[in-house]
Amino acid sequence: MVIESGLPVKKVAEDIGVHSETLRLWVKSHREENPSSEPGLDINERARLRELERINREQAKEIEFLKKGVPRTREAA
C-alpha cells in the first residue's frame, strides 16, 4: 500500500494495525530487495530535478545573505 499508492507509512500502519517503524522497515527492506519495483525518474526529470535543487541552493544562500543585511528592529508595543 505504501509503495503502490504512495500513502504515508504512518497512515498505512494505523490502517493495518502494525507499528509504523515496523512497516517502515518492511518498506525499506522491500525497496532494497526490489529496486525496480518503483518507477524512477527519466533523464529529463533527473536533469530538471538537479536544476531545481541548484536553484534552491542558490536561493537559500541569497536568503541567508539578505537576512544578515537586514537590521533587526523592535516591534512596536
N, C-alpha and C positions, 0 to 999 in steps of 0.2 A: 504494500500500500504506500509506503514512504517513497519507494523508488518509482513505482508506476504512476502514482497520482501526484507526487510532489507534496503531499501533506506533511506538516511538521511532525517530527518524531514524537514530541510530547502528546499531540492530539491522537495519533495512531496508538500510542502506548496506552493512553486512557481508554480508548475505544476497545482495545483487545484485552485489557486487564493485565498488562505487564509493566514493570518499572521502566521508565524512559531510558535510563542508562543501559539496561539490558537490551532494549530494542536498538539503541544507538550502536551498541557493539555488534549486534546481528547485522545491521545495515552496513557498518564499516567492513565487517568480515565478507559479506556478500559482494560488496564493491571491489574488495581486494581480489577475491577469487574469480570475479566475473567483470573484468574491466570494460568489456564491450557491451555490457547489459544496458548501459545508458548511452543515449546519443551524445556525441561530443560536438564541439564546435567545428565548423568547416574553416577553411583557410581564410576566407573573407571575414568571418565572425571573429576569428583569433586576431587578425590584424586590427579590426575595429576595437576589440577589447583592449589590445595593447595601446592603441591610440588614446582611448578614453582613460585608461589608467595613467598614461603620461600627462594628459591634460589635468587630471585630478591631482596628481603630484604637484604640477606647476601652480595650480590654483591654491592648493594648501600652503605652498611656500609664499605665495603672494599675500594670502590672508594673514599669515604669521608676520610677514614684513609690515603690513598695514597696521596690524594690532600694536606693534612696537612703536609706530609713529604717532599713534593717537593718544594724546594725554588723557589720563583718567580724570573724570570730573565727578564732583559730588552732585548727587541728585538733590533737587530742592525738597525741603521737608514740608 
